[in-house]
Amino acid sequence: MSSRTLIVLPDDSAAPVLSAIAAAKKSLRVKMFVFSDPALLDAVVEAKKRGVHVRVMLNPARRSGEEDNEETRKKLSRSGVEVEDSNPAFDLTHEKSMVVDEETAFVKSLNWAPENFTETRDYAVITDHRHEVEEIVACFEADWHRKKFDAGAGAHLIWCPGNGRERICRFIDEAKHTVFVQNERYQDAVIVERLVRAAKRGVKVHVMAKPPHTLKKDKLVEGVGGLRIMDDVGIKVHKLKHLKLHGKMLLVDGVAAIVGSINLAPGSLDGRRELAIEVRDDEVVDRLHKVAHHDWEHSHPLDLSDEGLLADLQDRVEGGAKKLALDAGGKKD
């Protein structure tokens, strides 16, 4: 019988991922934005040594030009692992996925970096549903061979570019009672509008975000603007205590969830390779519900007033106050 299970980080550690790699018998496909964790690197190399056909696709560089994966690429290549840059048709590949033996797939918000297993709130869904696994394999093969991938109107998963914005908007529109959202970015005007509409029709919307100073300067206008619009209509916007927020998760009415790599930003939805999965499995959704409530109880409201933003941005984002047209009250930014 097909099933889906949930990994919550840092609670569950890297153990479930390491176990899956160790259990691989025939093939391993890994697509990763950042791959720097030594234990996972060793596990992938060991899989190759025992005869597993291993292929790894790595994003070559961030938008800033920073390369996170060069050392990993070198070690994989020296060990005989087939490793390629992700498809140059996209601005970058932010998808984080793994398929084991063409039978089990991991859809993740987390990078394979040490901090994502120890310091950040992150998620992964493990699925052995045949159609979902086949879709991920098909996309991997298309990106590996630089061919076009289109899951079509009947796609089981949520893909960017592709059906991402439509599926996320439809998901929010279905909410009747509650919406919990955890995401780093709220920059897409269409999705922000859907959250506002949900609040206006009486849905209790809880938004968890990163503080504005963590945004890149050229994304401040969209990012802070989206948060303030939601705050203005009474949506509660909080920041997580004790952990860094990196997970991308939406939970509606305690019965359905979306988990994956997609930031709620035009760049992610329209220009990057991204992947997410919608789940309605009781065990998965119930655990996400508990985590969402736990995180909300261990969070602070974001102060999105002019004064609060000035305090948050001060000495952190040069020129941020001017860019956001904040009333600095005579203070220098």
N, C-alpha and C positions, 0 to 999 in steps of 0.2 A: 504494500500500500504506500502511495506517495506521501511525502511529509515535508514540512518546513520547520526549522528550528531557528532560535535566535541566539546570537552572541551579543553580550553587553560588555563594553569595556569602560574602565579597566577591570571590572569585577571578574570577568572570566579569563583574563590573561590571554597569552598567545597559544595556550595549550590546545584548544580545539582546532586551530589552523595547523599547528605542528603535527597533531595526530592525523589530520586528513592527508597531509603531505606524506607522512610516514606510511600511510595505508595505500598510497597510490601503487598500482600494479602495472598499468599500461601507459597512461599518458597524463600529462600535467600541462595545463595552459594557464599562464599567469599574465594579467594585464594590470599594470600598476603605475600610478602617478609618481610616488616616491617609494623606493625599495632600498632601505639601508639597515634593516635589522639583522644583526649577525647570526642569530639563531635561525631565523627563517632562511637566510642565505645558505647556511650550512645544510639545512634540511633539503633545500632544492638541489644543491650539489649532490647530496647523498642519494636522492631519488635518481638522478642521472647515473650515478655510479652503479646502482643496482638494476639498471636497464630500462628505467622508465623513460619514455619519449617526452622530454621536457622542452617547452618553448616559453620564452618570457618576452613580453612586449613592454618596453619602458618609455615613458614620456621623456624626450631628450632634454628639455629645459623648461623652466618657468617663463612667464611673460617677461620677467626682469632679465632673463638670460642666464640666471643661476642654474647650474647643473647639479642635481642631487644624486644622480644615478651612475656617474661615471665610474667610480670605484667598483660598484656592484657589477656593472657591465663588464669590466675587465676581469673580475674574478669568475663570473659566469662563463665568459668566453674561454678563459684559460682552462676551465673544468670541462669544456666540451658542450656546454649548454647552448642551444640555439637562442640567440637574443637579438632582437631587432628594435629599432625606434618605432614608436607608434605612428599611425598613419598621418602623413603631413597634410592631408586634406583638411585637418581640423586645426584650430588655433593651438590647442593642446589636448592631450587625452587625460581626462581626470577620472575616468572609470577605474574602479578598483574591483577586480573580479578574479576568480580562480575556478577552473573546472577540473575535476579529478576523474579520470577514466571515462570521460563522456557520460558519467552517471550522476555526479553530484556537483552542484555549482554554489559558489559563495558570491553574494552581492553585498558590497561593503561600502561604508562611509570612510573607513579607516585606510590610511596608508600603511605599508609595511615598514614603519619607522618605530624605533624604541618608544618614543613619547606617546604614540597612539595606543600602545598596550599598557601604559603606566600612568599617563597624566591627562588624557583627554576622554571626554564622554563620546563614545563612538559605538557603532552598531554594525552587525552583519547578519544577513539571513542566509541560511543554508537550505537549499532546495534540491530535491531529487525528482521534481515534477518534469516529466520528459520534455514537454513542449518548451518549458522555461530553459532547461539545460541546452536543448537544441538551438534555441535562439542565441544564447550566449556563445555557443560554439560557432554558429554561423557568422556572427559579428566578428569574432576573433579571426576566423579564417579570411573574411573579407578585408579586415584591417591589415592583417599580416601580408596578404597578397595585393594590397592597395586597390581593392575593388569596392564598388559601391555596395552598401548594405541598407536594405529597407525591409523592416519587419512587416510592413503592410498594415492595412486597417485592422486586421485581426491580431495584432501584436499582443502577446501575453505580458511582456515586460514594458517598462517605461524607458524610452531611449531619447537621447539628445545627440545631435539634432534629430528631430523626428516628432514624436507624439508627446514630448515631455510637458510642455506648457498646457496643452489641451487636457491631458490626463490629470495633472495636478489641479487645474481649475475645476474640472468636473468633480474631483474628489472633495474639494472644499465646498462646492455648491450642494453636495449631498448632505452636508452636516445639518443636523437638526437641533442638537443640544450643546455639544462641546467640540472645540478644536484645540489641540495642543500642537505647537510647532516648535521644533528646535532646528535652527539653521544659522550659519555664519552671516549670511547676506540676505537682505530684503530690498532688492534693487529693481525687481521686475514690476513695472507699473500695473500690468494686467493681474498678476497674482496678488499684489498688495490690494488692488481694488476688490478682488474676490474675498479677501479676508475682511475688508471693511464692510462689504455687503453682508457677509455672514454675521458680523457683529450687529449690523443694523436690523437684521431680521430676528434678533434675539439669541443668537448662538453665543455662548461664552467662549471667547477666543483668548488663549493664553500663548503668548509669543516669548520664546527665549532666544536671545541674540548675544553677540559679542559686543563689548563696549565700542563706541564709535572710533576711539583712537587706534583700534586695531585695523581699521580699514585703510587701504591705500588712499593717498591724497586725491587721486583722480577718480576715486569711487565714493568720496565723501558725500557729494551732492545727492546721488541716487540712494546711497545707503542710509544716511541720516534722514533724508527726506521721507523715505519709506517708513522708517520707524516713527517719525514725528506725526505723519499722517495717521498711522494706526493709533498712536497715543492720543491724538486729538479727538478721535471718535470713541475713546474709552476702552480700547483694547489694552490689556495689561502687558507691558513689555518688561521682561526681567533679564538679568545676567546671572549665570551660574556661579556659585561659590565653590571654592576648593578645587574644582576641576576646570580645565579649559574646554570650551564647547567646540567640538569639531563635527559631531554627528549631524546628519540631515534626516529628520524624521517628522512625519505628520501623522497625527492620531485623531480620528474622527469618531465621536460618540462612544468611544471605548469598544468599537466593534471592527474597525478597519484601520490599517496603517500603511504608510509608504516609507520605505527605507532605501537609502542608496547614496550616490555621490553628488547629487544635483544641488547646487546652490540656487537660491531663488533670485537669479540675476540673468539679464539678457545674454551675457557672454556664455554662461553655462548652458542655457536653454537653446541658443541658436548657433553657437560657434564651436563648442567643445564636444568631444565624445564623452557622454555621461550615461550612467545606468542606474535604475532604481527598480524596486519590486513592490507591488501592492499585495498585502496579505490580509486575510480574514481568519486565519487559523486561531482558535481560541487560546492555545498556550502562548503563541507568539504575541498576540495582541494583549492578553492579560498581563504578561510580563512588561511589555512596553508601557501599559497603563500604570503599573506600579512604579516603574522607573520615572516616568513623566511626573507623577505626583511627588515622588521623593525629591526629584530635582527642583520642582517648583517650590517645595517646602524649604529647600536649601539654596535659595536664590534671593537676590535683591532687586527691587525695582530699578530700572535705568532712569536716571534723572535726565530727561530730554528737554528741559527748559533751557533758555539761553545761558543761564548761569551754570547749570549742570554740564552743558556741553563745553562751555569755556573751561571749566575746571578739568574735564576729562581730556580735552585736547591740549591744554597748556603744556608747553615744553615737550610735547609728543608729536604733534603734527604742525609743522611750521606753515603759517598762512591759512590754517584750517578755519579760524573764525571769519576771516575775510571771505573765503570761498563759500561759507555757509551764510554769509550776510548776518552774522550774529551781532547783537549789541554788546560790544566789549566794555562799555561803560568807562571808556578812557584807558582801559588796560591794554597792554601790548600782548599780541598773540605769541 
